[in-house]
Amino acid sequence: MNIKWLGHACFKISSERGTIIVTDPFDESVGYPMPNVRADIVTSSHSHFDHNYFKAIKGNFDIVDTVGEHDIKGIKIKGVSTFHDEEQGTKRGKNIVFVFDIDGIKVCHMGDLGHILTERQIEEIGSVDVLLIPVGGYYTIDAKQAVEVMNQLKPKITIPMHYKTELINFPIDTVDNFLSMTGGKKISSSQMDVKKEDLGEKPKIIALNYQ
């Protein structure tokens, strides 16, 4: 599969068969250029403007924005209920963590997770190969909490998201703290290919570069 970061919490995930999933599309007020992509499936972790702007996406796509099991166009998707804050959603509401089974690889998109996972949530999420996790804090978990969640799920590859760049003015942190805590690296490309046979025993932390 190919994973391309489109900015913020939005990724374009393409399977080997060409099925395209887009996560959490945003509107122009976020600061990044709006995603200009076609999709077969679009997921939204919660109904905030920077995560559910479906109008930005082209094509005849299915929207997945609920918890539970979904099987769409050959892609199995599980939505797990979590919260957008540390107070059971009383501040910012609920959040859905999505787990995709693509090309035999489990990809977990955390949305705007606002807390450390419970044992039940860890069990519901299950095994994770690729973790897409917010690290910017303020609206979501911060770098330190992201490291804790990463240790809870033990993914093979972790890709940070939802952090401050020169294109957005949100009061959130950059990716630097998370990378320094984990020994992760930033690559020059906005995308990477992931194959099951390439998932090694040693975990990797890779920050994609917005382009």
C-alpha positions as CSV (number, residue, x, y, z in Angstrom):
1,M,0.0,0.0,0.0
2,N,0.9,3.6,-0.3
3,I,0.3,6.2,2.5
4,K,0.4,9.9,1.6
5,W,0.0,12.7,4.1
6,L,-2.2,15.4,2.9
7,G,-1.8,17.6,6.0
8,H,-3.3,17.7,9.5
9,A,-5.0,14.3,10.1
10,C,-5.8,13.7,6.5
11,F,-4.1,10.8,4.6
12,K,-4.6,9.1,1.3
13,I,-4.2,5.4,1.6
14,S,-4.0,3.4,-1.6
15,S,-4.3,-0.4,-1.6
16,E,-2.4,-2.6,-4.1
17,R,-5.7,-3.1,-6.0
18,G,-6.1,0.7,-6.3
19,T,-8.8,1.2,-3.7
20,I,-8.3,4.7,-2.2
21,I,-9.2,5.7,1.4
22,V,-9.0,9.3,2.6
23,T,-9.1,10.0,6.3
24,D,-10.4,13.2,8.0
25,P,-10.6,15.7,5.1
26,F,-10.4,19.4,6.2
27,D,-11.7,22.7,4.8
28,E,-9.6,25.7,3.6
29,S,-9.6,27.4,7.0
30,V,-7.1,24.9,8.4
31,G,-4.3,26.4,6.3
32,Y,-3.2,23.6,4.1
33,P,-4.5,23.5,0.6
34,M,-7.7,21.4,0.6
35,P,-7.2,17.8,-0.4
36,N,-7.6,17.4,-4.2
37,V,-8.1,13.7,-4.5
38,R,-10.5,11.0,-5.6
39,A,-11.6,8.4,-3.1
40,D,-13.6,5.2,-2.8
41,I,-13.9,5.4,1.0
42,V,-13.7,8.5,3.3
43,T,-13.6,8.3,7.0
44,S,-14.3,11.0,9.6
45,S,-13.2,10.5,13.2
46,H,-15.6,13.3,14.4
47,S,-17.7,16.1,13.1
48,H,-15.4,19.1,13.3
49,F,-14.6,21.2,10.3
50,D,-11.0,20.1,10.2
51,H,-11.9,16.4,10.0
52,N,-15.2,16.1,8.0
53,Y,-15.1,18.3,4.9
54,F,-16.3,15.7,2.5
55,K,-16.9,18.3,-0.3
56,A,-13.1,18.4,-0.8
57,I,-13.0,14.8,-2.0
58,K,-13.9,13.7,-5.6
59,G,-15.6,10.5,-6.7
60,N,-18.5,8.3,-5.7
61,F,-17.2,7.4,-2.3
62,D,-18.7,5.8,0.8
63,I,-18.5,7.7,4.1
64,V,-17.6,5.9,7.3
65,D,-18.2,7.9,10.4
66,T,-19.6,5.4,12.9
67,V,-18.3,2.8,15.3
68,G,-18.5,-0.9,14.6
69,E,-17.5,-3.3,11.8
70,H,-17.6,-2.2,8.2
71,D,-16.8,-4.1,5.0
72,I,-16.6,-1.7,2.0
73,K,-15.1,-2.5,-1.4
74,G,-13.0,-5.3,0.0
75,I,-11.6,-3.2,2.9
76,K,-12.5,-4.2,6.4
77,I,-12.8,-1.2,8.8
78,K,-13.4,-1.2,12.5
79,G,-14.5,2.0,14.3
80,V,-13.7,2.1,18.0
81,S,-15.3,4.7,20.3
82,T,-13.0,7.0,22.2
83,F,-13.0,10.6,23.4
84,H,-11.7,13.9,22.1
85,D,-10.6,14.9,25.6
86,E,-9.6,13.5,29.0
87,E,-13.0,14.0,30.5
88,Q,-15.1,11.4,28.8
89,G,-16.0,13.8,26.0
90,T,-17.5,16.6,28.1
91,K,-15.2,19.2,26.6
92,R,-15.0,18.2,22.9
93,G,-17.2,15.2,22.4
94,K,-16.5,11.7,21.1
95,N,-13.8,10.5,18.7
96,I,-13.6,7.4,16.6
97,V,-10.4,5.4,16.1
98,F,-10.5,3.5,12.8
99,V,-8.6,0.3,12.1
100,F,-8.2,-0.7,8.4
101,D,-7.2,-4.1,7.1
102,I,-5.5,-3.3,3.8
103,D,-3.3,-5.7,1.9
104,G,-2.9,-7.8,5.1
105,I,-1.6,-4.8,7.0
106,K,-3.5,-3.2,10.0
107,V,-3.5,0.6,9.8
108,C,-4.9,2.5,12.8
109,H,-5.9,6.1,12.4
110,M,-6.4,7.7,15.9
111,G,-8.3,10.8,14.8
112,D,-8.3,13.5,17.5
113,L,-7.7,11.1,20.4
114,G,-7.6,13.1,23.6
115,H,-6.6,10.5,26.2
116,I,-4.6,7.4,27.0
117,L,-6.4,4.2,25.9
118,T,-8.2,2.0,28.3
119,E,-7.6,-1.8,28.4
120,R,-10.9,-2.3,26.7
121,Q,-10.1,0.1,23.9
122,I,-6.7,-1.5,23.4
123,E,-8.4,-4.9,23.1
124,E,-11.0,-3.5,20.6
125,I,-8.3,-1.9,18.4
126,G,-6.3,-5.1,18.4
127,S,-2.9,-5.6,16.6
128,V,-1.6,-2.6,14.8
129,D,1.1,-2.5,12.1
130,V,0.9,1.2,11.1
131,L,-0.2,3.8,13.6
132,L,-1.3,7.3,12.5
133,I,-1.3,9.3,15.7
134,P,-1.8,13.0,16.8
135,V,1.1,14.5,18.7
136,G,0.5,18.3,18.8
137,G,-1.4,18.5,22.1
138,Y,-4.0,21.2,23.0
139,Y,-6.9,19.6,21.1
140,T,-5.4,16.1,21.2
141,I,-2.9,14.0,23.1
142,D,0.5,15.6,23.2
143,A,3.9,14.1,22.4
144,K,4.4,12.5,25.8
145,Q,0.9,10.9,25.7
146,A,1.4,9.8,22.1
147,V,4.5,7.9,23.2
148,E,2.4,6.2,25.9
149,V,-0.3,5.3,23.4
150,M,2.3,4.0,21.0
151,N,3.7,1.8,23.7
152,Q,0.2,0.5,24.5
153,L,-0.4,-0.5,20.8
154,K,3.2,-1.5,19.9
155,P,2.9,-0.8,16.1
156,K,5.7,-1.7,13.6
157,I,5.5,1.8,12.1
158,T,4.3,5.1,13.7
159,I,3.5,8.2,11.6
160,P,2.8,11.3,13.6
161,M,0.0,13.8,12.5
162,H,-2.0,16.7,13.7
163,Y,0.9,19.0,14.7
164,K,2.0,22.5,13.9
165,T,3.7,23.4,10.6
166,E,4.4,26.7,9.0
167,L,1.1,26.4,7.1
168,I,-1.3,26.3,10.1
169,N,-1.8,28.7,13.0
170,F,-3.4,26.2,15.5
171,P,-2.0,26.5,19.0
172,I,-0.4,23.1,18.9
173,D,3.1,21.8,19.1
174,T,5.4,20.9,16.2
175,V,6.5,17.3,15.6
176,D,10.0,17.9,17.1
177,N,9.3,16.9,20.6
178,F,7.7,13.6,19.6
179,L,10.7,12.8,17.3
180,S,13.2,13.6,20.0
181,M,11.4,11.4,22.5
182,T,11.2,8.4,20.1
183,G,14.3,8.8,18.0
184,G,12.1,9.1,15.0
185,K,13.1,10.7,11.7
186,K,11.5,13.0,9.2
187,I,11.8,12.0,5.6
188,S,11.7,14.4,2.6
189,S,8.7,12.7,1.0
190,S,5.0,13.2,1.8
191,Q,4.4,9.5,1.1
192,M,5.8,6.0,1.7
193,D,5.1,2.5,0.5
194,V,4.4,-0.2,3.1
195,K,4.5,-3.9,2.3
196,K,3.9,-6.7,4.8
197,E,7.2,-8.2,4.2
198,D,8.9,-4.9,5.0
199,L,7.5,-4.8,8.5
200,G,10.5,-5.5,10.7
201,E,10.8,-6.5,14.3
202,K,12.3,-3.1,15.2
203,P,9.7,-0.4,15.4
204,K,10.1,2.7,13.1
205,I,8.9,6.2,13.7
206,I,8.6,8.2,10.5
207,A,7.3,11.8,10.0
208,L,6.2,12.5,6.5
209,N,7.0,15.9,5.0
210,Y,4.1,17.9,3.7
211,Q,4.5,18.7,0.0
